[in-house]
Amino acid sequence: MDDLDTALLRLLLEEPRAGMREYARILGVARGTVQARLTRLQREGVVADLAPHLSPERMGYPVLAFVHLHLAQGQLDEVTGRLILIPEVIEAHTIAGEGDLLCRVVARENHHLEDVIQQLIKMPGVVRTKTEVALSERVRHRLLPLVTLNGTPRPLTRNPAPDLR
């Protein structure tokens, strides 16, 4: 990643609707250069998605909860396959710590959240759940600080194995 990549990422985050021609004008490069850089960043997985950011709250789902699922041994793939069938489960991550899966769940109101949690607890392979309801968002999901961290983003590096000789 170089300075042009960093500048393009900033523009994508700050002005997502501007378009290739405007990005090229702002960056002072050809539109083809911007498109080639964006294509490469997508291919490398740096730019994972260009979809709009939607607000579940504005779509009628103002209740946000984080539900920890404790699973029976060997049930991760089966439970994950069932989770994708529940529209209110908008994210799920395997975790180390409290539980095996952490799900981000939205609901229309508390009774609806209870119904969703009941669906989760009745799911084969789920042993128990623990739910935490979010009261308010204090820091919105953001990536711009990572892009601007010390200028150009640093590549992911791994510590070499220690020399045991």
Buried (B, 14 or more C-beta within 10 A) or exposed (E): BEEBBBBBBBBBBEEEEBEEEBBBEBBEBEBEBBEEBBEEBEEEEBBEEEEEEEEBEEEEBEBBBBBBBEBEEEBBEBBBEBBEEBEBBBEBEEEEEEBBBBBBBBBBEEEBBEEBBEBBBEBEBBEEBEBEEEEEEEEEEEEEEEBBEEEBBEEEEEEEEEEEE
